[in-house]
Structure formats: C-alpha cells, structure tokens
C-alpha cells in the first residue's frame, strides 16, 4: 500500500507546538520500517486532534491494510476519497476489497479507475482477475483484449486472457496465448493448462509434450501425473499410463480423474479387480458422472453382468442422450438380452447421432 509522505496540512502545523509534526514523521518512519502496528497507533493518536487530515487517514488505511485489517482500512480510504479523488488511493481501496474477498466491490472501484486509465495494464489485470474469480469469463475477455494490443509482451495479460478464452470454449485462441506464457515464462502451470486443452482438442502428441514439460519443471505439480497418464492411455501406452495414474492416485487419493483413468486403463489391461476398485472410488467421488458410469458399465459387461451393465448404460444415455457410443453399447446388450425392438431403437439413435457429428 502506498504511503502518503506529506507533512500534516497547514491547520496541523501550528506555531504552538511541533509535536504533531514529529508524531507524523515518527508514524511515517515506523511504517517505512515495516512496523505497521506502531504506525497505526501514532496515526490514530493524530486523528484524535486532527480528524480532517486526509494524509493521516490515507497512511492509516495503508498501515491497517498491511495488518490485514481490511474493513478499517476501507473505512479510512473511503473517508479520504469522499473529499478528494486520488487514483492511487482508489487502487488501494480496490486492493483492500480484493484481499478481503469482496470482489464485486473491488470490481466497482477498478471500473472507476479503468474509465480514467483504459490502458493501465495493472488495473486491467486486477479487474480481470476479479471477473475470473466470479466466473465471468466473457468480462475477462472484454477487459483484456483491448489491453493486450497495447501490452503485447505482458504475460500476466496473456495468461488471464488465454485461460478465460479456454474456459469460454475458444480453445484454439486461448491455447495460443497460454503456450506463449508457458514457453516465455517457463511456467509449469501454463504447460499443464496447455496440455489439458490440447487433450480436449484431441491433439494427443502435443498434449504429451506439454505434460512432459510441466513435469520437468515441477514433478510434484498437482494434476501433472493425471494428465500424463490420460494422454498416454489415448496414445495406446497402457503400461505407462497405469504407472503415471498410480502416481497421481498416490499423491492425491481424491483425484477423480486419476481414479477414473486408472480404472479404465486397468480394465484395458485385464486387471478387473483393480479396475473395479478404482472405478468404485471414482463413482463415490462423483456419483452423477456419466463418464464414470459408462466405464463401470463396460466393466460389468466384461465381467458377464449383462443385465447390470444394461441398467448402467441406460443411466448413461439418460444423463447424456447426445453421446453416441453408449447407445451402440446399449443396443448390443439389448440384442444379447433378446430385446430386439429396444436394440433396434438404440442402434437407430446411434446412427443418427453419428451422422449429425459427421456433418
């Protein structure tokens, strides 16, 4: 927080005593040394006799904020801003709201600053970060795209904008920016997000390379083994996938994606007992997951539990009726159960969905 390093205004510096001036200097000195608790006491003592001193209130707010006493800091900042506009102080107010977790109040203050300083990258990135935390990705994009043109080398802008674009479904556009942050900033979390995005785009080799880069920079990065294992399973390396996913599960037993992926890979490797163990855990974490239910139904089918598998595939197609593959799986089971009409119906749905996807 910025210190207002002025002496007290003319009304304070009266001829009768130099004590107020010295007290102010002592408070500023304490604040600059990092002794904010002492500074707060001295500023509060000054305010008892000089409640209209804006400089004292501004500095008191900064010291209170450093002590995480955000409500009191906000009170001081607002008192000053009610009498005199100051961009630095308004930014301090926004930061106090931000650190307190009052993001909508922070957004209000930052938008006021942004209107006066549209090209200020710091204000824009802080505002975008607030929007991102509020789940307003389109607002992040609208805030940062104009700033990006003026600050093309700012990796903070690129990271926030790229991440928001990916979450909003603009994967290719977002990946371009996140890739640059990863390479130029050497940031493992950016490589991880790039890998996850490439995986969703079915660019498996690229996703594998991103995962390897993230793991090289930070082998303990949460999620990196899950990504590696998932990518390797798509590339047909089921042994490598199982090893990576086991490492992910050991690091975080509550990792749903790792439990699900490991269960599916073990099923492929014919370790049915292991598959059952990990798929059960995945379903415990997310009982409503159609993907986990789908893998469980496939395991039941392999184990010969045809009726149970059919019931679970029915749950899958009910939960995600536009997913084509479960329909053909269910059709095959209906035919085995001599439910010909139901089987023909599911196969027709599969054919229709497949044709729509090809178009």
Protein Blocks (a to p, Z undefined) as FASTA:
>chain_A
ZZddbdddfklmpckbcklmmmmmmmmmmmmnopamlmmmmmmmmmmmmmmlmklmmmmm
mmmmmnopaklmmmmmmmmmmmoccfklmmmmmmmmmmnopamlmmmmmmmmmmmmmmlm
klmmmmmmmmmmnopaklmmmmmmmmmmmmmmlmklmmmmmmmmmmnopamlmmmmmmmm
mmmnopaklmmmmmmmmmmnopaklmmmmmmmmmmmmmmlghklmmmmmmmmmnopamlm
mmmmmmmmmmmmmlmklmmmmmmmmmmnopaklmmmmmmmmmmmmmmlmklmmmmmmmmm
mnopamlmmmmmmmmmmmmmmbmklmmmmmmmmmmnopaklmmmmmmmmmmmmmmmmZZ
